Amino acid sequence: SPRDLKDNWLPVTSLVLIAVGLTTAAVAIVAHALTGMPWAAAIALGAIVAPPDAAAATAVLRQVGMPHRILTILEGESLLNDASAILIYKGAVTAASAATFSFADAAPGVALSVVGSIILGPILALISMRVMGVMRRSGDTPTNIIAQFVITFGVWLLADRLGLSGVLTIVTYAITAARQAPASTPARLRVPSYAVWETTVFVLNVLAFVLIGLQIGPILENLEPERRLAYLGVGLAVLVTVIVVRIAWVMSYNTAARWRIRHYGFHPPRPMMAPTVKGGILVSWCGMRGIVTLATALALPNGDGGTVFPHRDLIIFTAFCVVFGTLVLQGLTLRPLLTRLDLRDDDPVGREVEHARTVAYGAAIAALDGHTSPQSDAIRVELQSALLHANGATSSEGDTSRAGLRLSAVRAARRALLAMRANGEIGDNAFHRLEEEIDRLELSAS
């Protein structure tokens, strides 16, 4: 959430900018030294393998109840590091394709791309919310979900056509939309749309691996045995480089942060876990690469309508080695490492959920004041049960007045929940957990 990103801006920024930059530079040096790869192509390879994908790591971390701050840092890194890496990638690809390249000439364009993306994303989000608001009047769930996809891809295409960063534009668009949509989207649209988007992301990840697998086969078949060993050596060298650079940077930052706390104290804006050696080890090991690495490798010019990107086959093979190696080496050892480290915090999200539940359901019960019918009494009992972690009543009574009262109470609870997120009382994690509970109540009422 924006609140959590603001609270953890320094570690997230260090990973998004410095870690990505160091990894890109180190990989470029290794690739150039081992293969004689042109610097532009070597930098492109570095940018391709630099951004970790935290999805696999956070999926494991959530299952074992990891400290919320570590999850926030990893998710914030995953959200923003793609943009920084792709900006480097685009510059390197342009330099490799151009006869001459000047950083001084390219820098203003990069700055304009970043600033323009940050401005354009929220503007398009506000416009899309208006459009979706009109479409929601139809009440047709499939049509609304399709519109979400069309608008999202339209945002990407528009940003690309304007010469801006598609990734950064989408990130700012999504952050703004995520803050605006819950207030106006009914549960009957939100619940299925979440399921569709999650399935789509899963399918796209699978397709990315399938596509790069189809590319790897012909690459290996066309190589002589000794060249295959050379390619494998480069892939392993780059794999070791990305792992070592991340560990070195994260532990260096962690050491500096702990030194600062010893001398100046730890004064966070809200309760959170202080930096520890164990936390640094965990963050440094959560460096699995994923779909962005695969997609950017496949996007290198393949010669259709122009020249082939220098060392394209080697770069694709190396990207596959890094993705496969990090997923196997770090992914399979992450859970044992978590067990060994035994990291815990005082569950700040759980406390926010309890507070938000009390306030939201209290607002729902207050919305029934003035109603003394048997239906309103039954709904009060149901909401009070929810406060005690019950699932609510499961009666299938079709009384219209009772359904109307329940919807009125649910709307009051949702308004209270939105207000708590808006003023920073709770973060997005607690918000979405309570949003699911309220959605279930709304669906049962409608």
Buried (B, 14 or more C-beta within 10 A) or exposed (E): BBBBBEBBEEBBBBBBEBBBBBBBBBBBBBBBEBBEBBBBBBBBBBBBBBBBBBBBBBEBBEEEBBBBBBBBBBBBBBBBBBBBBBBBBBBBBBBBBEEEBEEEEBEEEBEEBBEBBBEBBBEBBEEBBEEBEEBBEEEEBEEBBEBBEEBBEEBBEBBEEBEBBBBBBBBBBBBBBBBBBBEEBBBBBBBBBBEBBEEEEEEEBEEBBEEBEEBBEEBBEEBEEEEBEBBBEBBBBBBEBBBEBBBBBBBBBBEEBBEEBEEEEEEEEEEBBEBBEBBBBBBBBBBBBBBBBBBBBBBBBBEEEEEEBBBBBBBBBBBBBBBBBBBEBBBEEBEEBBEEBEBEBEEBBBEBBBBBBEBBBBBBBEBBEEBEEEBBEBBBEBBEBBBEEEEBBEEEEEBEEBBEBBBBBBBBBBBBBBEBBEEBBBBBBBBBBBBEBBBBBBBBBE
